[in-house]
Amino acid sequence: MRRTKEQSEQTRRQIVAAARRVFARRGVTRSTLDHVAVAARVTRGAIYWHFDNKLALFEAMRELVSLPLVDRIDFALLNDTHPDPLVAIETFLRDLVASIEIDRATRQTFEITLLKCEYVDEFEPQLKRQVQRCQELLAKLTQTYSRAQRAGILRRNLTPEVAALETCVFTTGLFRLYLIDRTSALIRERVGPLIAAHVEGRRA
């Protein structure tokens, strides 16, 4: 019985990994479950055993990357023992970019969700999910900038709420430009200095 459960979970992971490759290559709209079945070397029935439809498969692929990132965000930003909250934010941003550089699955998932998915029809509610995730990040950044304010290192004319929103906007634009800059002609070679300048611009 245990072996059967392990095999089932292995098949599920195999399907999710295949979906990620197919979505990255064809885009979500032009991908079908038949394409995924061929890439995963399973039957269409095996996919339906684990997932109700393409949307459920898309969500599983996204969460496989999103949930570990949420844990990393919590560790980086909610650790109130860091002596300099602004350094904590800079380190957090650098680590996010590094996760895209180093991990292929993370990079492909961000490419799919940001560049290769049309959020229409059954996928339209996914936009609300993205807004919710941004709101969660915004709240954690606001807490961190509030610590910086209490420490006297946040710029006086800047509230923690505005600073956090600026960093959310900066991060979203940075990720999108990074992903489309495949030849490193635009920002890939300048990501470190850009992040440093963004955070330093908030410092008193």
C-alpha positions, 0 to 999 in steps of 0.5 A, spaced: 500 500 500 505 504 501 509 503 495 502 504 491 502 511 494 509 513 493 508 511 486 502 515 485 505 521 488 511 520 483 506 520 477 503 526 480 510 530 480 512 527 473 505 530 471 506 537 474 514 537 471 511 535 464 506 541 465 511 546 466 515 544 460 509 544 456 507 551 458 513 554 458 514 551 451 507 552 448 504 557 453 498 555 457 492 557 452 495 553 447 497 547 451 492 541 452 492 535 457 494 531 451 500 535 450 502 534 457 500 526 457 505 525 452 511 529 455 509 526 462 509 519 458 502 517 462 495 516 459 490 522 459 486 518 464 492 518 469 492 526 469 485 526 470 486 521 476 490 527 479 487 533 476 480 535 475 482 540 469 488 544 466 487 549 471 488 545 477 494 542 474 496 550 473 495 551 480 499 545 482 505 547 478 504 554 481 504 552 488 510 547 488 514 554 487 510 559 491 509 555 497 517 555 498 518 562 496 513 564 502 517 560 507 523 564 505 519 571 505 517 569 512 524 567 514 527 573 511 522 579 512 519 577 519 526 575 523 526 581 527 532 580 530 536 583 524 540 589 526 538 592 519 531 591 516 533 595 510 539 590 509 534 584 510 530 587 505 536 587 500 538 580 501 531 578 500 530 581 494 537 578 491 535 571 494 529 572 490 533 573 483 538 568 485 532 563 486 530 564 478 537 564 476 539 558 479 533 553 479 530 552 472 523 550 475 522 556 479 524 560 473 520 557 468 514 557 473 515 565 473 516 565 466 509 562 465 505 565 470 508 572 468 509 572 461 505 565 458 498 565 461 492 569 458 488 570 464 481 569 461 475 565 462 477 560 467 483 563 469 481 570 470 480 568 478 488 567 478 489 574 477 485 575 484 490 570 487 496 574 484 493 580 488 492 576 494 500 574 494 502 581 493 498 584 499 501 578 503 508 581 501 506 588 502 504 587 509 510 583 510 515 589 507 511 594 511 512 590 517 520 590 516 520 598 513 516 599 520 522 596 524 527 601 520 523 607 521 523 605 529 530 604 528 531 611 525 534 608 518 528 610 514 527 616 510 523 621 514 519 623 508 517 616 507 512 612 510 513 604 511 506 603 507 509 607 501 516 604 502 513 597 501 508 599 495 514 602 492 518 595 493 512 591 491 512 595 484 520 595 483 520 587 484 514 586 479 518 590 474 524 587 476 522 580 475 518 581 468 524 585 465 529 580 468 525 574 465 525 577 458 532 579 458 534 573 455 541 576 452 543 580 458 542 586 454 538 590 459 538 589 466 541 582 468 548 584 469 545 590 473 540 586 478 545 587 484 546 594 483 539 596 481 537 592 488 542 596 492 540 603 489 533 601 490 534 599 498 539 605 499 534 610 496 529 608 502 535 609 507 535 616 512 
